[in-house]
Amino acid sequence: MFLQILKFFTLIFKFLTIKLINMIFLVAHKSFYLNLFFNNVFMEYLEFEKPIKELIDNLQKAKELGEEESVDVTKTVNDIEQKIKNTRKNIYQNLSAWQKVQLSRHPQRPYTFDYINSITENQFLELHGDRGVKDDKAMVGGWGLIDNQSVMFIGQQKGRTTKERQYRNFGMANPEGYRKALRLMKMAEKFNKPIVCFIDTPGAFPGLEAEERGQGEAIARNILEMTKLKVPIIIVIIGEGASGGALGIGVGDKIIMLNNAWYSVISPENCSTILWGNWDFKAKAADALKLTAKDMKKLGLVDEIINEPLGGAHTFPQETFKIVKKSIKKSIIEFAKINPKNLVKNRIEKFSNMGLVKE
C-alpha cells in the first residue's frame, strides 16, 4: 500500500515538473509573457492600474482554458494582448500630476542600488562613513564601472520591507549622509572621475538630532562644493525629488529626470496641509506645484526627460535600466570633453539662471 502511494505521488511530481518546465520554456521564449507572468503573480497595482490587472487576469484564464480543454484560443489571446497594450497606452500617456507622484512611490519601483547594480553589471564597491559621526544607510555611494569607465555613484536608498525601510530611514538622509556624499565626491575629483547621483527621497530627515548635527549646513555645504567640483556631475531623478533632501546631491552639469518622477520644494500632501489644513486636496496641490518632468523641463530646471516604457519603471525595470545607462554614458562623454574651468563656470551660470525672470 505504501509503495503504491509513493508511486502515485512520484507520478504527480513528474507530471508537475514537466508542466513547469514547459511553462518556463514558453515564458522565456516570449518576453511579453514573462512580464505578464511576473506582473500577475507579484505585481502590486495602484487604483488607476486596475483595468490592466483585469485584462492580465483574463489573459491568464484564456491561456489556462486553452491548455486544459485543448482549445485554440490564439485569436482571443491576441485580442486581449492588444487590449492590454492599448489600455497601458491610454492610462500612462494621460497621467495626472498626482498619479505620477503615486507611481514614483510604487513599492516595486527600482531604487538606487537596482540602477547601480544593473548599470555596472554588479561591478560596484560600496564605500561607507562620513569620517565624523557614522555611516548613514539612507545615503549610499561607491565606485562602479560603466564599460571600463570608473564612476563614483551616489544616491538615496529606500527599503522595500518594513525592516529595510527602517534600516534605510525611508530614504531620508541625516547630515552625516550628505557629508559622506561630499567626501565621496571629493574623492572622485581627486582621481578625476565623473560623478553620477541618483535622487529618490521624500526629503532630508527632519528629526531634532539631525538639526542638532547641522542638517541645513550640510545640505548648503554640498550645494556650494558641488558647484566647484572639476569633474562631470550627472544627476538622475529616478523617483521622489523632495526639497533640500534632493538638492543636497542635486547640483550637476546635466540633470536627467524620469517622466514618472517628481521634483519640488514640498510634497503635495504637505502643501495641501499648509494651504487647506488637511491632505484632501493633495491632487490639486500636485497640479499647482508643477512638479512633473514636463513642468521641470519647461521651467528649465532639468535638461533631459527619460521616457519610461509604457507601464512604468516598476513594470519594465530592465528596459528602464538600459535607457538610463545609455543616457548616462552619453552625458559623461559629452562633459568629459569640457575643460574643468569651463565646466565649473558653466555649472555656476546654469544654476544662477534658474528662477531668473526675464521681462
C-alpha positions in Angstrom: 0.0 0.0 0.0 2.8 2.4 0.9 4.7 1.7 -2.3 1.5 2.4 -4.4 1.0 5.8 -2.6 4.7 6.6 -3.2 4.4 5.7 -6.8 1.3 7.8 -7.2 2.9 10.9 -5.7 6.1 10.3 -7.8 4.0 10.3 -11.0 2.2 13.5 -9.9 5.6 15.2 -9.2 7.0 14.2 -12.6 3.8 15.5 -14.3 4.0 18.8 -12.5 7.7 19.1 -13.2 7.2 18.6 -16.9 4.4 21.2 -16.9 6.6 23.7 -15.1 9.5 23.2 -17.5 7.2 23.7 -20.4 5.7 26.8 -18.9 9.2 28.2 -18.2 10.3 27.5 -21.7 7.3 29.3 -23.1 7.7 32.2 -20.8 11.4 32.5 -21.5 10.7 32.3 -25.2 8.5 35.4 -25.2 9.4 38.4 -23.0 5.8 39.6 -23.2 4.6 36.5 -21.4 7.5 36.8 -18.9 6.3 40.3 -17.9 2.7 39.2 -17.8 3.6 36.2 -15.6 5.6 38.3 -13.0 3.0 41.1 -13.2 0.2 38.8 -12.5 1.9 36.9 -9.6 3.9 39.5 -7.9 2.8 43.0 -9.1 1.0 45.4 -6.9 -1.4 47.6 -8.7 -2.4 51.2 -8.0 -6.0 52.1 -8.3 -5.8 53.6 -11.8 -3.8 50.5 -12.9 -6.7 48.1 -12.0 -8.1 47.9 -15.6 -4.7 46.5 -16.7 -4.8 43.9 -13.9 -8.3 42.7 -15.0 -7.1 42.2 -18.6 -4.0 40.3 -17.5 -6.2 38.1 -15.3 -8.4 37.4 -18.3 -5.4 36.6 -20.5 -4.2 34.1 -17.9 -7.6 32.5 -17.7 -7.8 32.2 -21.5 -4.4 30.6 -21.8 -5.3 28.1 -19.0 -8.6 27.3 -20.6 -6.8 26.6 -23.9 -4.3 24.2 -22.2 -6.9 22.4 -20.1 -9.6 22.0 -22.8 -7.1 21.7 -25.8 -8.9 24.6 -27.5 -7.3 27.0 -29.9 -7.5 30.4 -28.1 -4.9 32.2 -30.3 -7.3 34.8 -31.5 -8.7 35.5 -28.0 -5.2 35.7 -26.6 -4.1 38.1 -29.4 -7.1 40.3 -28.8 -6.5 40.6 -25.1 -2.8 41.3 -25.6 -3.7 44.1 -27.9 -6.2 45.4 -25.3 -3.5 45.4 -22.7 -1.2 47.4 -24.9 -3.9 49.9 -25.7 -5.1 50.2 -22.1 -1.5 50.8 -20.9 -1.0 53.5 -23.6 -4.3 55.2 -22.7 -3.5 55.2 -18.9 0.2 56.0 -18.9 0.0 58.7 -21.6 -2.7 60.6 -19.7 -1.5 60.5 -16.1 -2.2 63.4 -13.8 0.5 65.0 -11.6 -0.8 63.2 -8.5 -0.8 59.9 -10.4 2.8 60.4 -11.3 3.6 61.1 -7.6 1.9 57.8 -6.8 3.9 56.0 -9.4 7.2 57.5 -8.1 6.3 55.8 -4.8 5.3 52.5 -6.2 6.6 49.8 -3.8 8.2 47.8 -6.7 9.7 50.8 -8.5 13.5 50.4 -8.9 15.7 52.1 -6.3 19.3 53.5 -6.4 21.0 50.1 -5.8 18.9 48.5 -8.6 20.1 51.1 -11.1 23.7 50.9 -9.9 23.9 47.1 -9.9 22.3 46.9 -13.4 24.3 49.7 -15.0 27.6 48.4 -13.6 26.7 44.8 -14.1 27.4 44.3 -10.3 30.9 45.8 -10.6 30.3 48.1 -7.7 32.3 48.7 -4.5 30.3 50.5 -1.8 32.1 53.0 0.5 30.9 53.9 4.0 31.0 56.7 6.5 31.5 60.4 6.7 34.6 60.1 8.9 32.9 62.2 11.5 29.8 60.6 13.1 28.7 57.4 11.4 27.6 55.7 8.2 24.2 56.9 7.1 22.3 54.0 5.5 19.9 56.3 3.6 22.7 57.7 1.5 24.8 55.2 -0.4 27.8 55.5 -2.7 30.9 54.0 -4.1 33.0 53.1 -7.2 31.4 51.4 -10.1 32.3 50.6 -13.7 30.4 51.6 -16.8 32.1 49.7 -19.7 35.5 50.0 -18.0 34.9 53.7 -17.1 35.3 54.3 -13.4 32.4 56.3 -12.0 31.5 57.5 -8.5 27.9 56.6 -7.8 25.9 58.3 -5.0 22.2 58.2 -4.2 19.5 57.9 -1.6 18.3 54.3 -1.0 14.9 53.3 0.3 13.8 49.9 1.6 11.1 47.5 0.4 10.2 45.6 3.6 9.3 47.3 6.8 12.6 46.3 8.3 14.6 47.6 5.3 12.7 50.9 5.4 13.6 51.4 9.0 17.2 50.5 8.3 17.4 53.0 5.3 15.3 55.6 7.3 12.8 55.6 4.4 15.5 57.2 2.1 15.8 60.3 4.3 19.4 61.2 4.9 20.9 62.7 8.1 23.7 65.3 8.0 26.3 62.5 8.0 24.7 61.2 4.8 25.3 64.4 3.0 28.8 64.7 4.4 29.5 61.1 3.3 28.3 62.1 -0.2 30.6 65.1 -0.2 33.5 63.0 0.9 32.9 60.6 -2.0 32.6 63.5 -4.5 35.9 65.0 -3.3 37.5 61.5 -3.8 36.1 61.4 -7.3 37.6 64.8 -8.0 40.9 63.7 -6.6 41.1 60.8 -9.1 39.5 62.8 -11.9 36.5 60.6 -12.3 32.9 61.5 -13.2 30.1 61.5 -10.6 26.6 60.1 -11.0 23.9 61.0 -8.4 20.5 59.2 -8.2 17.9 61.2 -6.5 15.0 59.4 -4.8 14.0 60.9 -1.4 10.9 62.2 0.4 13.2 64.8 1.9 16.1 65.1 4.3 15.4 63.7 7.7 13.7 66.4 9.8 14.4 65.0 13.3 15.7 67.0 16.2 19.0 65.1 16.3 19.6 65.9 12.6 19.1 69.6 13.2 21.4 69.5 16.2 24.1 68.0 13.9 23.7 70.6 11.3 21.3 69.3 8.6 20.8 72.7 6.9 24.6 73.4 6.9 25.4 70.0 5.5 23.0 70.5 2.6 24.1 74.1 2.0 27.8 73.0 2.1 27.1 70.3 -0.5 25.4 72.7 -2.9 28.3 75.1 -2.6 31.0 72.4 -3.0 29.2 70.7 -5.9 29.3 73.9 -8.0 33.1 73.9 -7.7 34.0 70.3 -8.4 36.2 70.0 -11.5 34.7 66.7 -12.8 31.5 66.0 -14.7 28.4 65.6 -12.5 25.3 63.8 -13.9 22.1 63.9 -11.8 19.3 61.4 -12.4 16.0 61.9 -10.7 14.6 58.4 -10.6 11.7 58.8 -8.1 10.9 61.4 -5.5 12.8 64.6 -5.6 11.7 66.5 -2.5 13.1 69.8 -1.3 16.6 70.2 0.2 16.9 66.4 0.6 17.2 66.2 -3.2 19.2 69.4 -3.7 21.9 68.2 -1.3 23.1 65.9 -4.1 21.3 67.7 -7.0 23.8 70.2 -8.4 25.3 68.9 -11.7 26.3 69.6 -15.3 23.3 67.7 -16.6 20.0 66.9 -14.8 18.1 64.0 -16.1 14.6 63.1 -14.9 12.4 60.1 -15.5 9.0 61.0 -16.8 7.2 59.4 -13.8 9.4 61.1 -11.2 8.7 64.4 -9.5 10.8 67.3 -8.2 9.6 70.0 -5.9 10.2 72.1 -2.8 7.4 70.3 -0.9 5.3 67.1 -1.2 1.7 67.5 -2.4 0.4 66.2 0.9 2.3 68.8 3.0 1.4 71.6 0.6 -2.3 70.6 0.9 -1.9 70.6 4.7 -0.4 74.1 4.7 -2.9 75.6 2.3 -6.1 73.8 3.2 -5.5 72.2 6.6 -5.6 68.6 5.5 -4.4 66.1 2.8 -7.8 66.1 1.0 -6.5 68.5 -1.7 -3.2 66.7 -2.5 -4.1 66.1 -6.1 -5.0 69.8 -6.5 -1.7 70.7 -4.8 0.3 68.4 -7.1 -1.1 70.3 -10.2 -0.3 73.7 -8.6 3.2 72.7 -7.7 4.2 72.0 -11.4 6.3 69.1 -10.2 6.3 66.7 -13.2 9.2 66.2 -15.5 7.4 68.0 -18.3 6.9 71.1 -16.0 10.5 70.9 -14.8 11.8 70.9 -18.4 9.6 73.8 -19.4 10.9 75.8 -16.4 14.5 75.0 -17.3 15.2 73.1 -14.1 16.0 69.8 -15.8 17.9 69.2 -19.1 16.6 65.8 -20.3 13.5 63.7 -19.7 13.8 59.9 -20.0 10.5 58.3 -21.0 9.9 55.1 -19.1 8.5 52.1 -21.0 4.6 52.2 -21.1 3.7 50.7 -17.8 6.4 52.4 -15.8 9.8 51.5 -14.5 8.2 49.2 -11.9 6.7 47.1 -14.7 9.7 47.1 -17.1 12.8 47.7 -14.9 15.4 46.1 -17.2 14.3 48.3 -20.2 14.4 51.3 -17.9 18.0 50.5 -16.7 19.2 50.2 -20.4 17.7 53.6 -21.3 19.2 55.3 -18.2 22.6 53.7 -18.8 22.7 54.9 -22.4 21.8 58.5 -21.3 24.5 58.5 -18.5 27.2 57.2 -20.9 26.3 59.8 -23.5 26.4 62.6 -20.9 29.7 61.5 -19.4 31.3 61.5 -22.8 29.8 64.9 -23.6 31.1 66.7 -20.4 34.4 64.9 -20.3 35.5 66.9 -23.3 35.0 70.2 -21.5 37.9 72.0 -19.8 37.5 71.8 -15.9 37.5 75.6 -15.5 34.7 76.0 -18.1 32.9 73.0 -16.5 32.7 74.9 -13.2 31.9 78.2 -14.9 29.0 76.7 -16.9 27.6 74.9 -13.9 27.6 78.1 -11.8 25.9 80.0 -14.6 23.4 77.2 -15.1 22.2 77.3 -11.6 22.4 81.1 -11.2 20.0 81.5 -14.1 17.4 79.1 -12.6 14.3 81.1 -11.5 15.5 84.2 -13.2 12.6 86.2 -14.5 13.3 88.0 -17.8 10.9 90.8 -18.6 
